[in-house]
């Protein structure tokens, strides 16, 4: 067991062979990719037995590698480390990392891109990307092609954590830009499954083969439920997996009951890849082989486990444009207790993006939309199927909802009072009952819409 664990730790800690041996030649990267996929997958399969100390050892090795690379090859980090007298080779404890100031998206946008990118990596590894703008600040940046391998292998483990396998019969709805899903099962593009004829001739015949897993974004999963309820009721799965947007606990339970299977999600950011995988106990586990994750206060101090703060991550897999102590725009808590599933990776609770906080008028106080969702789920889970908040003015919130059943006037008054109490009676609440909440052009259905500008 010791030999197996040490070999797995070594494989996870070093760069993939496809990176080490490819040099300037992209065809060599492709040549070694299948071997890397197999070895990295095997190594991560062993991590269920890793201790907290095992993870700390791996993270310290990977931290030093990305920090030394950034100091040697990226102008911005070279200058910063010199100014703060930070020597990556001397890093012995994680707390020493706090000497490096936190960097946020707004600050990254102000820095010339050639100051943030490396000078010693071949151009074929540079992959242009852009964030969705969910935090209100879209960012253009470069990903490292080495992360494509990590993303694909991570998907194998997302499935494994959910009690499924990449060898299972899998159906993917949309998610056309998620390249890690390209070789899994059968993908139905947004155009294909959005067309009634294609659904009847392609999608539903495939579904009758009983695929074990369905993967989609939250909005498409809702729409798929609605369509199958009308057109082909009775479809079931081994597991459902959704990406890209938050679904309330009550709605998760409703979807799970309809398809007669558990439902799982992941958490991540465009810049820093995967941040959390949901296990069979429905806890989001950190991914210590991908990043070093911290939670800090508004003034930059590291907060103890169990306390809420700003999510900060140092990403191990982007050597093209390193993200070091990067504020991803989420509020989070690193939970003090380990999960009963047996894995020793810490679990994280996310409370939404900074842009998903509603600021009280004339005050610095705010409330997370995720906290409001939990409040609604705990008190109105039987009455409401789906909902959305629209901030119409400084003191006016439209609460748009799709009812499960007809809601009486008494129940509407109860709902309105419930929301006013959760918002400390600082807002006027207007209820708007609708048959469906339509997704945006990009396919997502935001839980909070702002038609009123304010500073967070």
DOGUBA-171498 format. One record per residue (C-alpha): residue number from 1; residue in three letters; x, y, z. Coordinates in steps of 0.001 Angstrom, whole numbers, plus 500000, padded with zeros to 6 digits. Example, Ala and Ser with C-alpha at 12.3 -4.5 7.8 and 13.67 -1.06 7.14 Angstrom:
2
1 ALA 512300 495500 507800 .
2 SER 513670 498940 507140 .
This chain:
456
1 UNK 500000 500000 500000 .
2 UNK 502871 502402 500820 .
3 UNK 504477 501813 497398 .
4 UNK 501145 502365 495617 .
5 UNK 500457 505568 497543 .
6 UNK 503943 506960 496953 .
7 UNK 503733 506195 493238 .
8 UNK 500335 507898 493003 .
9 UNK 501650 510954 494874 .
10 UNK 504608 511155 492497 .
11 UNK 502396 510978 489394 .
12 UNK 500081 513703 490724 .
13 UNK 502960 515957 491821 .
14 UNK 504945 516034 488562 .
15 UNK 504060 517464 485173 .
16 UNK 502343 515032 482764 .
17 UNK 504651 513220 480329 .
18 UNK 502819 514860 477424 .
19 UNK 504079 518221 478740 .
20 UNK 507570 517143 479823 .
21 UNK 508395 515416 476536 .
22 UNK 506550 517507 473947 .
23 UNK 508708 520640 473974 .
24 UNK 507893 522745 470936 .
25 UNK 506033 519937 469172 .
26 UNK 502286 519722 469663 .
27 UNK 502067 516344 467918 .
28 UNK 504169 514820 470738 .
29 UNK 501673 516201 473266 .
30 UNK 498876 514385 471433 .
31 UNK 501016 511245 471167 .
32 UNK 501593 510923 474919 .
33 UNK 498114 512098 475954 .
34 UNK 496490 508621 476157 .
35 UNK 499275 507380 478457 .
36 UNK 498887 510443 480686 .
37 UNK 495131 510001 480782 .
38 UNK 495554 506434 482026 .
39 UNK 498270 507139 484614 .
40 UNK 496668 510305 486006 .
41 UNK 493306 508561 486289 .
42 UNK 494906 505614 488104 .
43 UNK 496729 507945 490490 .
44 UNK 493601 509919 491379 .
45 UNK 491750 506656 491993 .
46 UNK 494191 506041 494862 .
47 UNK 493553 509408 496516 .
48 UNK 490495 508230 498446 .
49 UNK 493041 506762 500882 .
50 UNK 495258 509851 501133 .
51 UNK 495648 511519 504527 .
52 UNK 495554 515271 505135 .
53 UNK 499358 515178 505404 .
54 UNK 499604 513440 502016 .
55 UNK 497617 516259 500430 .
56 UNK 499710 518933 502167 .
57 UNK 502890 517318 500842 .
58 UNK 501568 517277 497265 .
59 UNK 500278 520843 497467 .
60 UNK 503562 522216 498791 .
61 UNK 505446 520597 495892 .
62 UNK 503021 521963 493298 .
63 UNK 502882 525390 494936 .
64 UNK 506639 525776 494781 .
65 UNK 506703 524730 491117 .
66 UNK 504156 527310 489967 .
67 UNK 505661 530052 492171 .
68 UNK 509234 529413 490982 .
69 UNK 508043 529316 487363 .
70 UNK 506135 532590 487806 .
71 UNK 509165 534285 489397 .
72 UNK 511531 533084 486662 .
73 UNK 509361 533595 483583 .
74 UNK 506461 536022 484161 .
75 UNK 507359 539755 484365 .
76 UNK 504547 540777 486733 .
77 UNK 505312 538085 489309 .
78 UNK 509086 538545 488987 .
79 UNK 508742 542231 489840 .
80 UNK 506226 541635 492652 .
81 UNK 508249 538879 494350 .
82 UNK 511347 541104 494217 .
83 UNK 509463 544038 495758 .
84 UNK 508109 541960 498672 .
85 UNK 511325 539931 499050 .
86 UNK 509490 536637 498468 .
87 UNK 511697 533631 497614 .
88 UNK 509558 530642 496456 .
89 UNK 512339 528120 497101 .
90 UNK 512223 528995 500813 .
91 UNK 508492 528277 501175 .
92 UNK 508048 525776 504004 .
93 UNK 504570 526516 505395 .
94 UNK 501343 527522 503662 .
95 UNK 500879 530558 505923 .
96 UNK 503972 532108 504298 .
97 UNK 501937 532447 501111 .
98 UNK 499955 535278 502757 .
99 UNK 502942 537553 502109 .
100 UNK 501772 537672 498464 .
101 UNK 498918 540205 498070 .
102 UNK 495527 539005 496837 .
103 UNK 494841 539728 493152 .
104 UNK 491291 540252 491848 .
105 UNK 489784 540266 488387 .
106 UNK 489580 544042 488136 .
107 UNK 493288 544359 488881 .
108 UNK 494195 541659 486345 .
109 UNK 492320 543584 483639 .
110 UNK 494484 546651 484258 .
111 UNK 497782 544783 483807 .
112 UNK 499129 544393 480226 .
113 UNK 498662 540773 479123 .
114 UNK 502326 540361 478173 .
115 UNK 503248 541215 481786 .
116 UNK 501110 538310 483038 .
117 UNK 502094 535629 480524 .
118 UNK 505204 533462 480389 .
119 UNK 508092 533872 478004 .
120 UNK 509364 530265 477950 .
121 UNK 506391 528133 476834 .
122 UNK 505644 527291 473160 .
123 UNK 502744 529123 471572 .
124 UNK 500690 525972 470927 .
125 UNK 500016 525714 474665 .
126 UNK 498401 529192 474765 .
127 UNK 494619 528898 474627 .
128 UNK 492558 532111 474540 .
129 UNK 489589 532168 476919 .
130 UNK 487089 534611 478387 .
131 UNK 485000 534508 481556 .
132 UNK 481205 534539 481362 .
133 UNK 480906 537899 483105 .
134 UNK 478743 536486 485913 .
135 UNK 480617 538739 488363 .
136 UNK 480025 541743 486076 .
137 UNK 483654 541866 484875 .
138 UNK 484344 539637 481832 .
139 UNK 488046 538829 481576 .
140 UNK 490074 537732 478561 .
141 UNK 493004 535523 479514 .
142 UNK 495105 532505 478459 .
143 UNK 494644 528933 479620 .
144 UNK 497435 526362 479449 .
145 UNK 496639 523412 477181 .
146 UNK 498047 521100 479884 .
147 UNK 494845 521777 481837 .
148 UNK 492782 520060 479093 .
149 UNK 494149 516727 480293 .
150 UNK 493400 517613 483921 .
151 UNK 489845 518648 483074 .
152 UNK 489170 515389 481266 .
153 UNK 490563 513231 484071 .
154 UNK 488728 515359 486645 .
155 UNK 485480 514550 484851 .
156 UNK 486183 510837 485373 .
157 UNK 486344 511572 489099 .
158 UNK 483251 513742 489127 .
159 UNK 481453 510660 487831 .
160 UNK 483203 508375 490315 .
161 UNK 482277 510600 493267 .
162 UNK 478666 510348 492067 .
163 UNK 478798 506540 492023 .
164 UNK 479033 506362 488218 .
165 UNK 481871 505764 485729 .
166 UNK 483182 507269 482500 .
167 UNK 482592 503800 481018 .
168 UNK 478844 504128 481694 .
169 UNK 476289 504902 479014 .
170 UNK 476205 508750 479172 .
171 UNK 474042 511436 477574 .
172 UNK 475210 515075 477448 .
173 UNK 472795 517936 476718 .
174 UNK 474423 521049 475268 .
175 UNK 477545 522172 477155 .
176 UNK 479100 522499 473711 .
177 UNK 482159 524374 475043 .
178 UNK 482975 521740 477674 .
179 UNK 485666 519851 475771 .
180 UNK 486228 517402 478628 .
181 UNK 482855 515856 477720 .
182 UNK 483648 515358 474019 .
183 UNK 484601 511687 474375 .
184 UNK 481905 510695 476868 .
185 UNK 478813 508885 475581 .
186 UNK 476627 510860 473192 .
187 UNK 476333 514652 473135 .
188 UNK 473179 516312 471830 .
189 UNK 473892 519903 470849 .
190 UNK 471595 522692 471984 .
191 UNK 470246 522918 468434 .
192 UNK 469609 519164 468198 .
193 UNK 467728 518593 471386 .
194 UNK 465933 521961 471175 .
195 UNK 464201 520822 467973 .
196 UNK 461077 518697 468439 .
197 UNK 461783 516502 465394 .
198 UNK 465375 515860 466531 .
199 UNK 464162 514989 470003 .
200 UNK 461781 512390 468641 .
201 UNK 464179 510948 466054 .
202 UNK 467507 511183 467945 .
203 UNK 467271 512094 471608 .
204 UNK 464380 509981 472824 .
205 UNK 465446 506785 471000 .
206 UNK 468850 507173 472673 .
207 UNK 467172 507738 476031 .
208 UNK 465206 504516 475615 .
209 UNK 468579 502724 475634 .
210 UNK 468632 503846 479285 .
211 UNK 471839 505860 479579 .
212 UNK 473130 505698 483141 .
213 UNK 474082 509372 483472 .
214 UNK 472696 512643 482146 .
215 UNK 474956 515729 482175 .
216 UNK 473635 519239 481467 .
217 UNK 473632 522780 482781 .
218 UNK 470951 523751 485280 .
219 UNK 468662 525500 482793 .
220 UNK 468779 522649 480288 .
221 UNK 468093 520137 483046 .
222 UNK 464931 522049 484010 .
223 UNK 463822 522247 480387 .
224 UNK 464543 518565 479795 .
225 UNK 462378 517648 482783 .
226 UNK 459519 519767 481448 .
227 UNK 459745 518269 477948 .
228 UNK 460054 514640 479028 .
229 UNK 457189 515078 481476 .
230 UNK 454969 515953 478494 .
231 UNK 456526 513893 475702 .
232 UNK 458127 510724 477144 .
233 UNK 457430 510284 480867 .
234 UNK 459170 507460 482701 .
235 UNK 462818 508106 481758 .
236 UNK 465171 507318 484645 .
237 UNK 468923 507515 485243 .
238 UNK 471612 506230 487579 .
239 UNK 472761 509800 488278 .
240 UNK 472212 513370 487092 .
241 UNK 475035 515911 486934 .
242 UNK 474667 519626 486301 .
243 UNK 477199 522398 485780 .
244 UNK 477421 526146 485528 .
245 UNK 474626 527463 487747 .
246 UNK 473110 527011 491176 .
247 UNK 469906 525015 491632 .
248 UNK 467997 525365 494885 .
249 UNK 467788 522411 497263 .
250 UNK 464043 522041 496799 .
251 UNK 464352 522041 493016 .
252 UNK 467200 519511 493187 .
253 UNK 464955 517251 495251 .
254 UNK 462104 517673 492767 .
255 UNK 464330 516818 489772 .
256 UNK 465799 513858 491660 .
257 UNK 462354 512460 492457 .
258 UNK 461168 512837 488856 .
259 UNK 464129 510940 487366 .
260 UNK 464360 508530 490332 .
261 UNK 468090 509072 490924 .
262 UNK 470516 511269 492902 .
263 UNK 471701 514592 491513 .
264 UNK 475229 516027 491741 .
265 UNK 477137 519145 490799 .
266 UNK 480640 520616 490719 .
267 UNK 481999 524070 491433 .
268 UNK 484650 525903 489485 .
269 UNK 485767 529104 487815 .
270 UNK 486715 529736 484225 .
271 UNK 490169 531029 485177 .
272 UNK 491084 528378 487755 .
273 UNK 489223 525275 486589 .
274 UNK 487672 522840 489076 .
275 UNK 487293 523893 492730 .
276 UNK 484860 521361 494177 .
277 UNK 483374 517897 493464 .
278 UNK 480179 516683 495134 .
279 UNK 480414 513245 496776 .
280 UNK 477728 510691 497581 .
281 UNK 477019 512584 500833 .
282 UNK 476344 515706 498753 .
283 UNK 479310 517593 500177 .
284 UNK 481580 519628 497901 .
285 UNK 485137 518340 498287 .
286 UNK 488098 520540 497483 .
287 UNK 490425 519354 494704 .
288 UNK 493897 519698 496286 .
289 UNK 495676 518251 493243 .
290 UNK 494449 521256 491204 .
291 UNK 494890 524257 493487 .
292 UNK 495642 525646 496911 .
293 UNK 492403 527109 498249 .
294 UNK 492141 529795 500937 .
295 UNK 489410 531901 502530 .
296 UNK 490348 535444 503577 .
297 UNK 488594 538402 505176 .
298 UNK 487910 541655 503312 .
299 UNK 491207 543059 504640 .
300 UNK 493155 540025 503356 .
301 UNK 493628 538065 506587 .
302 UNK 493288 534271 506429 .
303 UNK 490169 533234 508363 .
304 UNK 489905 529990 510384 .
305 UNK 488080 526948 509006 .
306 UNK 484356 527307 509629 .
307 UNK 484337 531085 508998 .
308 UNK 482964 532787 505895 .
309 UNK 485156 534969 503715 .
310 UNK 486423 535584 500182 .
311 UNK 487493 532558 498147 .
312 UNK 491149 532746 497044 .
313 UNK 492924 530162 494918 .
314 UNK 496392 529496 493546 .
315 UNK 495954 527379 490429 .
316 UNK 498608 524723 489756 .
317 UNK 497896 524003 486080 .
318 UNK 498252 527301 484210 .
319 UNK 501937 527900 483518 .
320 UNK 501039 530121 480546 .
321 UNK 499317 532794 482694 .
322 UNK 499642 531886 486386 .
323 UNK 496812 532803 488752 .
324 UNK 498343 533183 492211 .
325 UNK 496275 534072 495292 .
326 UNK 493477 535003 492912 .
327 UNK 490151 536248 494258 .
328 UNK 487583 534351 492201 .
329 UNK 484611 536478 493317 .
330 UNK 482903 533914 495572 .
331 UNK 482115 533856 499262 .
332 UNK 482982 530532 500881 .
333 UNK 483665 528555 504054 .
334 UNK 486227 525764 504426 .
335 UNK 484383 523372 506708 .
336 UNK 486189 522268 509871 .
337 UNK 484762 518728 509885 .
338 UNK 485859 516028 507447 .
339 UNK 483183 514326 505352 .
340 UNK 481829 510967 506513 .
341 UNK 482447 509557 503009 .
342 UNK 485999 508867 504241 .
343 UNK 487955 511188 501937 .
344 UNK 490396 513472 503741 .
345 UNK 490138 516385 501323 .
346 UNK 488401 519308 503019 .
347 UNK 484867 520251 502043 .
348 UNK 483830 523744 501002 .
349 UNK 480505 525566 501222 .
350 UNK 480056 528312 498635 .
351 UNK 477671 531216 499190 .
352 UNK 477600 532657 495702 .
353 UNK 479357 535294 493669 .
354 UNK 479856 538798 494990 .
355 UNK 477434 539863 492252 .
356 UNK 474838 537528 493825 .
357 UNK 474666 539587 497017 .
358 UNK 471858 542093 497549 .
359 UNK 473076 545238 499270 .
360 UNK 470710 546889 501740 .
361 UNK 469837 550503 500845 .
362 UNK 471928 553127 502653 .
363 UNK 474086 550470 504327 .
364 UNK 477194 548340 503853 .
365 UNK 475185 545282 504881 .
366 UNK 474234 542687 502263 .
367 UNK 472607 539278 502011 .
368 UNK 473593 536357 499795 .
369 UNK 471016 535148 497301 .
370 UNK 472119 531601 498189 .
371 UNK 471156 532279 501831 .
372 UNK 467768 533541 500625 .
373 UNK 467368 530371 498557 .
374 UNK 468032 528214 501610 .
375 UNK 465484 530259 503580 .
376 UNK 462858 529731 500877 .
377 UNK 463657 526032 500565 .
378 UNK 463255 525534 504299 .
379 UNK 459868 527232 504397 .
380 UNK 458205 527008 500958 .
381 UNK 459716 523948 499268 .
382 UNK 456295 522403 498469 .
383 UNK 454718 525513 496970 .
384 UNK 457434 526736 494569 .
385 UNK 459223 524888 491766 .
386 UNK 461574 527614 490459 .
387 UNK 462191 531277 491214 .
388 UNK 464262 534332 490393 .
389 UNK 464994 537688 492061 .
390 UNK 464996 540903 490034 .
391 UNK 466417 544002 491693 .
392 UNK 464334 546692 490013 .
393 UNK 465402 549691 492117 .
394 UNK 467277 550472 495314 .
395 UNK 464318 549292 497431 .
396 UNK 462205 547180 495046 .
397 UNK 462636 543443 494411 .
398 UNK 460491 541442 492004 .
399 UNK 460238 537819 493144 .
400 UNK 459384 535790 490048 .
401 UNK 458292 532209 490689 .
402 UNK 456848 529103 489038 .
403 UNK 454381 527391 491401 .
404 UNK 454207 523641 491942 .
405 UNK 450444 523889 492412 .
406 UNK 447972 526750 492611 .
407 UNK 448992 529078 495438 .
408 UNK 446248 530692 497538 .
409 UNK 446214 534373 498506 .
410 UNK 447037 533378 502081 .
411 UNK 450099 531445 500883 .
412 UNK 451170 534426 498757 .
413 UNK 450976 536713 501783 .
414 UNK 453016 534176 503768 .
415 UNK 455639 534070 500998 .
416 UNK 455829 537846 500766 .
417 UNK 456167 538184 504540 .
418 UNK 458836 535454 504582 .
419 UNK 460941 537346 502020 .
420 UNK 460476 540691 503775 .
421 UNK 461639 539163 507052 .
422 UNK 464707 537582 505400 .
423 UNK 465541 541000 503926 .
424 UNK 464905 542722 507281 .
425 UNK 461995 544685 505758 .
426 UNK 464435 546906 503857 .
427 UNK 462787 546223 500481 .
428 UNK 459360 546264 498911 .
429 UNK 458638 542754 497603 .
430 UNK 456410 542273 494558 .
431 UNK 455424 538696 493670 .
432 UNK 455163 537735 489997 .
433 UNK 453753 534294 489199 .
434 UNK 454828 532897 485808 .
435 UNK 454487 529616 483926 .
436 UNK 458208 529496 483043 .
437 UNK 461415 531425 483712 .
438 UNK 463272 531653 480419 .
439 UNK 467071 531255 480247 .
440 UNK 469284 533978 478792 .
441 UNK 470812 533742 475318 .
442 UNK 473837 531862 476683 .
443 UNK 471588 529153 478119 .
444 UNK 471878 530056 481815 .
445 UNK 469021 531153 484053 .
446 UNK 470469 533591 486607 .
447 UNK 468950 533502 490070 .
448 UNK 469463 537278 490381 .
449 UNK 468846 539895 487682 .
450 UNK 469855 543502 488197 .
451 UNK 467952 546244 486409 .
452 UNK 469415 548721 488847 .
453 UNK 473099 549612 489253 .
454 UNK 474824 549869 492609 .
455 UNK 478196 549280 494151 .
456 UNK 478783 545987 495964 .
